[in-house]
Amino acid sequence: LRLISARLGIMGVADMVEFHLASSEFDGGVRVAAPFAGRSGCWKPFPVEYKRGRPKPHRADEVQLCAQALCLEEMLGVSIPEGALFYGETRKRTSVTFDRELRALTEETVVAVRKLLTEETLPPAVMSKGCLACSLHETCQPKTASARPSAEGWIRRQLGEQIS
């Protein structure tokens, strides 16, 4: 399902959006469901993102899912309280609540990425375990980039402490 948010200036494609039949269009005065042409009743969108691996120690997957929810909210005029991440390695679905903190983190991430895209220099690549599975691995070449010697790196190794 193609998604877009004019407010955030983002677009993408959701792996899957389930639509659950709702007993009411509103919940606590908040519109949470929308009617669909050709279908009776009102339907609550529930985004689901599929990942091949397992849950990660950071919140990147949650931010991606929340961005999808923000797009759907804007497109359908509803509030979406939660979605799910499905990890193929664990074969488990993890519920994700789109609370204020996650929504703020998602919007901050969108702003940071937009800023990064407008800057003239790229941040240095840093090799990690996830790099080998990345679709940009050949373009980025993180192993080559992070292997470049630097004066700062040499000084850090010599002093054994971090330099500000």
PEVENHU-V627612 format. One record per helix or strand of 3 or more residues. SS is the DSSP state (~ for helix, > for strand). FROM is the first residue (numbers start at 0). LEN is the number of residues. Records with the same first field share a line. If there is no record, write none. Layout:
SS=FROM-LEN / FROM-LEN
This chain:
>=1-4 / 9-4 / 15-7 / 41-10 / 81-6 / 91-6
~=59-17 / 99-19 / 128-5 / 136-4 / 141-5 / 150-9
